[in-house]
């Protein structure tokens, strides 16, 4: 793990898992993806259904963002543990 990755992990671990998932999973991935999905879908199939697209998308994609954020947290945590273990040998 490089020095910048180590600093990045220190920043993320200071946030804690819940705050990381909310910031990077729900707000960073789920909400923008919902908006982008709704815009693209409405552009392709007509703007009349935009509101009926965005409301469920703003529920479904942020829930997916919870899973995305938790997976990313786990990957970063495992990477940090492996780098720490390799550094102590």
Secondary structure by P-SEA (a helix, b strand, c coil): ccaaaaaaaaaaaaacaaaaaaaccccccaaaaaaaaaaaaaaacccccccccaaaaaccaaaaaaaaaaaaaaaaaaaaaaaaaaaac
